[in-house]
Amino acid sequence: MSDQVTPSRRRFILGGIGLAAFAGLGIAKPNDIGENHNHYFNQLSLALDNKALSKPNLVIDKNLLIDNIKVLKTHLAGRFDYRIVAKSLPSIPLLRLIMEQSQTNKLMLFHQPFLNQVAQALPDSDVLLGKPMPVTAAANFYRLYAANQTPEFDHETQLQWLIDSPERLNQYQALAHSLKVKMRINIELDVGFHRGGVADDLIFEKMLKQIDSDPALSFAGLMGYEPHVAKVPGRKIALRDAAMQSYRDKLAIALRVSGKSADELTLNSAGSPTYQYYDEGDYPHNEVAAGSCLVKPSDFDLDTLSDHVAAAFIATPVLKVMQETQIPGVDGLGRLMSFWNPNRSKTFYTYGGNWKANPISPKGLSINPVWGHSTNQEMLNGSDNIQLKVDDWIFLRPTQSEFVFLQFGNISLYEAGKITASWPVLSEQVG
């Protein structure tokens, strides 16, 4: 027999040493935190069962979503226009509901296939690209726009392309001339995030003059994204003020060169983590963009969003229930783990897994650190207090929405104890 220590055996040995070390250091054993579903998740489970759903579902609670929209509107208080970030809410019916509830037609899009679908399905929308796209993506948009015959959406008045450099401006200018179209240009500014955008005043002024001198182009506004205000260490208000001063300086140049007033321009800033930093005061932008705060995945559990609530969940069926935890190839490790931590006493295998999400109900479920993740049948451990049965539902809370929402097919809309709709998500394959 080989004397080689296998990776599994090594994990077992290290696990045993780790438990002994914790005990030796006087670290307290974890408390049993297992609980069964509360009333909310019991009702949601019943709604899923009544709809005869049997696979992993992305569920949005309509009433909680609307509550979040009301919170957002209360903070904006008519001081800023609202632009919906569609990548965080990638479904036409979902966007339509939010547009109606928030009374805005302004969308921010980040993906060419989504842009073509929005132009067809939401022809009254006012669209600003949220990132600078390869010029080929722009060419693909125009090709599909012509093929789909969507004249209700007027790209020359309802669409703003985001430009971040002189080189990209040259590319788009050449495309506008080759296609004989007019393009509205919004310039991305670097206001401190340092993920691209224009920072140099001379370069910025030269770009503005280039746009102004070409009838195929028109200057439509500025975008100054500043998520660093919420994310990096430091005084948040000082970071905000520095970003806004940079924005003001560029806006002054833009108004002088273009001859336009601020009211004629789209002056975009903020995002879900930062929009509440502008509740009071005078700022250069006239609109804010946000999306994730309306469904509040866990990455957005921030002080600035404490009055928003989670409104989206992954629901997945339990495939198997085991009254103990066993780790293959390392007999005894599961018992050792459950002896130390009562929240590893039982094992539940789910339909699918390894999503950008964390278990939320029943309380006390967690990934086994030795077993790891599985996209086919995820192992979750819990305490003896959790009485889940096969075919019951486990709920997870996404850490983000823009990627996770696209993984489940249709979105299940939950309202007043029932699943009331099944909404398709945007396709990534158009074009």
N, C-alpha and C positions, 0 to 999 in steps of 0.2 A: 504493500500500500504506500502510496506517495506520501512524503512528509510535507508536501506543499500545503500551505494554508489557503483554502479557497476564499473568494470574496465574501460568500455567505457566512462561512465559519468565522471569518475575521470580524464581520459585523456583529455576530453573536458574542464573540469574546469581548469586543470593544463595548457592546451593550452591557454585558455583565460587569465589566470594569467600571463603566460609567455609572451604573446603578449603585455599585459599592462605593464609588467615589462620592456620589451625592449623599449617601447615608453617612459616610465618614465625615463629610463637611457639615453635617447637621441640617441639610436642606430638607424641608418638610415635604412629605408625600403630597401629591396633588389631591385636592378635595374632589369628591364626586359631584359633578355639575350637570349630570344627565337629567333631562326632563322630556316628557312627551310633548307633542304639538300643543300649542296654545289654541284658543278659540279661533283666531284668524286663520292659522294654517290648517286646522281641522276643517273649516268651512271651505278653504281653497282646495283641500284634498277631495272633499265631497263634490265640488264643482267639476274637478277634473274627471272623477269617476263617472259622474252623471253624463258627461260628454263622451264617455267611452274612449278617453285618450289613454294611450298605452306606451308611449315613447317619451324621451326627454322633450320638454317643452320650455320655451321662453315665455313667461307670463308677465303681462303688464297690468297693473291694477289701475283701471281708468280713473276712479275717483281720487286716488292718491296722486296720479299724474296731474289731474286738474287742480288739486290743491297746490302742487308745486308751481304750476303756471300762475296761480293767484299770488303766491309768495313772490315770484319773480316780478310780476306786474306791480305789486305793492312797492318793491324797492325801486323800480324804474320810475314810478310815479309820474310818467309823462315827460320826464326830463331827457330821456334817450329813446330812440327807436329801438326795437328789438329785432335781431336777426337770428333765426333758428339755425343751429349747427346741425346739418342733416346727417353728417357721418355718425353722430351719436344717437340718431333716431332714424335708422335707415329703412323706412317703410313709407310708401306713398299714403296709405290710409292714416298712419300715425302722424305724418307731417300735416296732412289735411286737417286732422282734429286739432293739432297744436296751433296751426294757422288760424283756425276759427276761434279757438278759445283765447288766444293771445292777441287776436285782431292785427295780424301782420301778414304780409305776403313776402317778406324778406327771408331768403334762405342763403346759407353759406354751404357750398359744395366742395368736395375734395377729390372727386373721382370722375373721370370722363364718362364712364357708363352710367353713373348716377345722373350726371348732367343731362344726357340725352333722354333718360326716362322722366326726369322732372319736366323737361321742356314739353314732352308729350302729355304727361298726366296732370301737370299743374301749370298750365300755360299762362296764368296770371301772375306767376311768381317773379320776384325781382331777385336776381342771382348774383352773388359775389363769390368768386373762387377763393377758397381759403388757403390755397397754396399755389405757388407758381408751377404750372404744368409743362411738360415737354411740348414743344411746338407741334410735334406729331399728334399728341393727344388733342390739341386744338383743331388740327386738320381733320382728325377722325370725328370730332363733334360735328363739324360743318358737313362732312360727307354724309353722316347718318341723319343729320337734321334735314338735309335735302331729300334723302331717300325716304324718310318717314313722312315727309310733307306735313310739317307742323307749323303752319304760318301763324297760328294763334299766339305762339311765343315769338316775339320779335327780338332776335338776338342783338340787333343793333341798338336797342333801347333798354332791354331787360337783362343784359348780361355784361358783367365786368370781369375782364381777365386780370389776374394778379401778376404783376411784373416786378422782379426783384433785382434786375441788373441791366446794364446797357446791352450786354450780349443777348439777353432774352428779348429785350425790346426790339433789337434789330431783327431777330427771328420772326417775331409776331408781325412786325411791320412788313416784312417781305411776304408773309403768308396773307396778310390783308390785301396786299396789292395783287398777289397771284390769284386769289379767289374773288377779287373785286367786292370785298365786304368792308364795312366800317366796324371798327373795334373800339369799345370803351376800355380804357386802361386805368387800373387802380394800382398804385405803387406801394409795395411792401416796404415798411421802414424798420430799421433796427433801432428799437427804443430801449435796448438793454438786455434783451434775451440772447442776442448774438447767435441766432440760428439763421443767419442770412438777412437779406433786406438791405436797403440803401442806408448808409450812415454818413457818407461824405457829402457835404453841402454842394460842392462844385459838380460832382457827378450827378447829384439829384437835380440841380438846376439845368444841367445839360440835357438830361432825359426829359424834363418838362418842356424845354424848348424844342426838342426833337418831336415830341407829341404835338405840340402846338402848331408846328410848321407843316404838318401832314394832314390833309383833309380826311384821310382814311382812318386816322386815329383821333380820339378825344380823351382828354383827361377827366376821369370820373371821380377820383378821390384817393384816399390813403388808408392803409391798414397798419396799425401799430400794436402787435400782439405782445403781451407782457406777463406771461404766466410765472416768470421768475419772481415777481413781486410776492406771490404766495408761497413759492417753493424754496427759495434759497435763504440761508441764514441772513439775518440783518433786520434792520428796522423797516417794517413793511411800508409805512407811510412815506419814509424817506425814499425807498425804492420806487414807490408809485409816483412821487413828485418828480423824481429824476426822469422817469420814463415819460411823464406828461410834459415836462419842459422840453425834452428832445422832440416830442411830437409837435409842440407849439412852434418850435423853431423851424421845423420842416414845413408846417402849415403856412407860416408867414411867407416863406419863399414861394410856396405853391400858389398862394393867393396873388402875390406880386407878379409872378411870371404868367399865370394863366388868365389873370384878369377876372376870375370867378369869385363869387362870394362863398363863404363856408356853407351857407344854406343850399347851394347848388351841388354840393359835393357829398359823397358817401365817405364819412370819416369814422372808420371802424376801430374799435379797441375792445379790450377785456375778454373774458371767457368765464366759464362757470366758477373757477376758483377765485376770480378777482372782481366779478361784477359788483359785489356789494361794497367794494372799496370806494365806489363813486356815489354813495347815497347822498352825500353833501359836497358842496364846493363847485367850482367852475373849472371845466375841463375842455380840451380842444376837440374831442370826438363828439359826434352826435348820435352814435348808435353803439350798442354792445351786442356781442355774439355770445350765445350760450346754448348748450344742448343737454349735456350730461346731468346738470342739476335737476332736470325735470324727471329723471328716473333714478338718480343718485346711486350709482354703483359705489362700492366701498372705497375705491381710490379717492372719492370725493367726500369722505368723512372729515371735513375741515371745519374750523371755527367759523369761517365765513359762510358756510352752508348749513349751520346748525338748525335753521328753521325749515330746511327741506327734508323730505323723508324718502326712504327707499321705496320705489314703486315698481321694481322689476326683479323677478326671481326666476331661477331655473328650477323646474320640477322634474324629478326623475324617479322612475319606479325602483323599488327594492326587488332584486332578483333572488337573493339568497340571504338567509339569516343563520348565523352560527353562534352558539351559546358560549363560545370561547374564541380566543385569538390564536391561530396557528401560523407559524412562519415556516414554509417548506425548506427542508434541508438543515434546519437549525432547531431541532426538537428542544422544547423547553423555553425558548426565548419568548414566545407569546405568553406563557404562564408567568414568566419573570416580569414581563412588561405590565401585565394586568395586576400582578401582585403589588408593583410599585405605584401604578396609576390605575385606579378603578375605572377610569374613562376609556380603558383599552380592554375591558372585560369581554365585550361582545363584538362580533364582526358583521357588517352589512355590506353586501356587494350590490352595486347599482348598475342600472342600464346606462352604459357610457360613462364618461368621466374625463378627468384632466382638463377641465375647462378653466378659463380665467375666472375662478369663482371659489367661494369658501362656504362650507355648510353653515346654515343658519337655523334650520329646524328639522328634526328635534335638536334642542340645545345640547351641546356637549359632544357632538360628533367631530371627528378629526381624521386626517390622513394618517395612516401608519407610516412612521418615518423609515422603517426598514423595508417594508413592502414597496413603498413608493406609489407612483401614479399609474393608472391604466386608462387608455381611451376606450377600452372595451367594457371592462367590469372593474370599476373603482372600488377599492377596499376602504371602508370607513369603520373606525372603531367608536364604541360608545359604552356607557355604563349599563349595569343590569337594570337601571331604572327606565331605560328606553324600551318600550314595548312594541316596536315596529314589527310588522309581519310581512311576509312575501306579498308583493303587489301593492303595499302601501307606498306613499310618496315621501321622498326626501327633498328638501328645498335648500337651494344654495343661492347666495347673493353674488352676482357678478362683480368683479373688481373694476370692470370698464364695460361700456356698452357698444362702442363702435365696431369691435371685432366679434364680440360674443353674440350680439343680436343676429349676426348673419349665419350662425352655425346650426340653427334649428329649423330651417324652413320657415313656416308661417309662425307669426306671433299670436299667442292666445290672449285675448282681451278678457279680463276678469272684471265683473261689475255686479254689485249687489248680490253676491252669492252664486253667480252663474258665469260660465264662459259664454260670452255673448257674440264673439266674432273671432275669425281666424284671418289675420292680416298678412299678406305676402310681404317679404322683405325685398329690397332693391337687389337686382341682379348685378353681379360683378363681371358678367361675361358679355355685355352689350358692346359691340364695336371691336 
